[in-house]
Amino acid sequence: MTGGAELHTLTGAYAAHALEGPELAEFERHLALCEACALEVREFAATLARLGAAEAETPPAELRARVMAGIGSVRQLAPPSAVPPPEVPPQPTGRRRRSKIVRNWPKFVLAASVALAAALGGLAVDQSRRADEADARAAQLQAQQAAFGSLLTAPDARTATATAGPGVGTVVWSQSRGQAGFLASGMPALPAGKTYELWFDDAGTMRPAGLMPASGGSLLLQGPLNGAVGVGVTVEPEGGSAHPSGTPVMLLPFS
């Protein structure tokens, strides 16, 4: 069984559904009596919910309208037995012309086959490339979510949340792991050529920690904590900056 003092370190693991068996039962008994742990569990659960919301991709609003509008113009294919045989082009009169077409017919068929194969091959390559890109994005997203979830289960994991207009940002950090993660949702959209950059706040000196994906998402901050007292977010040129070029739009202290 888990010791009484250690139970206080399991709030993140419980919120991430990482406990099971006797350990889960013991922690839930403890949770019913410990308001501090209950509060931490609610905070971790809210962080996990924001993580899921930040990574979700909503289909464009016009997608359904385009699909519905196009349904009427899509011709339904007949069953194979009902498909009529291909029309045979009318044969021109004259023995010489007929003989010439017969001789050249294999060339026509070969040329058409080559053109069709090239077109289908190009289509297949494009579809394969898009599928590979989608698989890579999905794998990257899954890795980020797994790493973030693992950080939440650290015994000393803590969170802090701040807002920037309609946007919400949450930092999760663990001193024992020397690691921090950041997730955001609903951040104001930036003009072309601009991006959100994250920084470790080393007691007033900002250290680059990574670029935020679009207006929402999650990432592990680049670099160790190394005594940082918090995390800041600024708006920078696309690609990021070595030093902040403006006032932080969000500051989240490690406290």
C-alpha positions, 0 to 999 in steps of 0.5 A, spaced: 500 500 500 502 507 498 504 511 504 500 517 507 505 522 505 506 519 498 498 519 496 499 527 496 503 526 490 498 522 486 494 527 484 496 528 477 496 520 475 489 520 478 487 525 473 490 522 467 487 515 469 494 512 471 492 509 477 489 502 478 487 496 483 489 497 490 493 504 489 486 507 485 482 505 491 486 507 496 487 514 493 480 515 492 479 514 499 484 519 501 481 524 496 474 524 499 478 526 506 483 531 503 481 538 500 488 540 497 488 533 493 481 534 491 483 541 488 489 539 485 485 533 481 480 538 479 486 543 476 489 537 473 483 535 470 481 541 467 488 542 464 487 535 461 481 537 458 484 544 455 489 539 452 484 535 448 481 541 446 487 545 444 489 539 439 482 538 436 481 540 429 474 542 427 472 541 420 471 548 416 464 550 417 463 550 409 465 543 408 458 540 410 455 546 405 460 544 399 458 536 400 451 537 400 451 542 394 455 537 390 451 531 392 446 532 386 451 533 381 454 526 383 452 521 378 450 514 381 454 508 378 450 503 375 451 495 377 456 492 373 451 488 369 447 494 367 453 497 364 453 498 357 459 495 353 463 501 350 461 504 343 465 502 337 467 508 333 464 507 326 468 504 321 470 509 315 469 507 308 474 505 304 479 499 304 485 503 304 483 507 310 480 501 314 487 498 313 491 504 316 486 504 322 487 497 323 495 497 323 495 503 327 490 501 332 495 497 337 499 504 337 493 508 339 491 503 345 499 503 347 499 511 347 492 511 351 494 506 356 501 510 357 497 516 358 492 513 363 498 510 367 502 516 368 495 520 370 494 514 375 501 514 377 501 521 379 495 521 382 497 515 387 504 519 388 500 525 390 495 521 395 501 517 398 504 524 399 498 527 403 497 520 407 504 520 409 504 527 411 497 526 415 501 520 418 507 524 420 502 530 423 498 524 427 504 521 430 507 528 432 501 530 435 500 523 439 507 524 441 506 531 444 500 528 448 503 522 451 509 527 453 505 532 456 500 526 459 507 523 462 509 530 465 502 531 469 503 524 472 510 527 475 509 527 483 511 534 483 507 536 477 504 543 478 500 548 473 499 555 472 494 558 468 493 565 465 489 569 459 490 573 453 484 576 451 480 570 449 486 565 449 488 561 455 495 558 457 497 553 462 504 551 464 505 545 467 512 544 470 516 539 474 522 541 478 524 533 479 524 532 472 527 539 470 521 540 465 516 544 463 510 544 458 505 549 455 498 548 452 494 554 449 487 554 446 483 560 443 489 565 442 488 571 438 490 569 431 496 573 428 497 576 422 501 573 416 509 573 418 508 573 426 508 567 431 507 566 438 514 564 442 515 561 449 520 563 453 523 561 460 523 567 465 530 566 468 529 572 474 528 577 468 532 574 463 528 571 457 531 564 454 528 561 448 523 555 449 520 554 443 514 556 438 507 555 439 503 551 434 498 556 431 493 559 436 493 553 440 496 546 441 501 543 446 508 542 446 514 541 451 518 547 452 525 546 449 531 546 454 531 545 462 528 549 467 535 551 470 532 555 476 527 559 471 521 562 475 516 562 470 514 562 462 512 568 458 509 568 451 511 574 446 509 575 439 515 575 434 516 574 427 515 568 423 521 563 425 522 566 432 527 571 435 533 570 439 530 575 444 523 578 446 522 584 441 516 586 445 512 586 452 509 579 453 502 578 452 502 572 457 506 571 464 506 564 468 510 564 474 512 557 477 509 558 484 
